[in-house]
């Protein structure tokens, strides 16, 4: 998550992680659509999980 924010010049203001959900509070350039931001976050997370937790898939 932190690398993704750095790559896109997003500022992570708050992060809350619970067992079944995650809350993010980001400061992002208004030219980014919320759907694009979520797509990038979910894509990066999916890639990370598939590499590190192969036994779950």
C-alpha positions in Angstrom: 0.0 0.0 0.0 2.7 2.4 0.9 4.6 1.8 -2.3 1.5 2.4 -4.3 0.9 5.7 -2.6 4.5 6.7 -3.3 4.3 5.7 -7.0 1.2 7.8 -7.6 1.9 10.7 -5.3 -1.0 9.9 -3.0 -0.9 10.9 0.6 -2.0 8.2 3.1 -3.7 10.1 5.9 -5.2 7.2 7.9 -5.3 3.4 7.6 -7.5 1.2 9.7 -7.3 -2.6 9.3 -9.9 -4.9 10.8 -10.3 -8.7 10.3 -12.9 -8.3 7.5 -12.3 -4.8 6.0 -9.9 -1.9 5.6 -10.5 1.8 5.9 -8.2 4.2 3.9 -8.2 7.9 4.0 -6.2 9.2 1.1 -5.3 12.6 -0.3 -5.3 12.2 -4.1 -5.2 14.5 -7.1 -8.8 15.1 -8.1 -8.1 13.9 -11.7 -8.1 10.3 -10.3 -11.5 8.7 -10.3 -12.3 6.8 -7.1 -13.0 3.7 -9.2 -9.4 3.9 -10.7 -7.9 4.3 -7.2 -9.8 1.3 -5.8 -8.9 -0.8 -8.9 -5.2 -0.1 -8.4 -5.3 -0.9 -4.7 -7.2 -4.1 -5.2 -5.0 -5.2 -8.1 -1.8 -4.6 -6.1 -3.2 -6.4 -3.0 -4.3 -9.4 -5.1 -0.9 -9.7 -6.7 0.8 -9.5 -3.3 -1.5 -12.2 -1.8 -1.0 -14.5 -4.8 2.8 -14.3 -4.5 3.0 -14.7 -0.7 0.0 -17.0 0.0 0.0 -19.5 -2.8 -1.4 -22.2 -0.6 -4.7 -20.3 -0.2 -5.4 -20.2 -4.0 
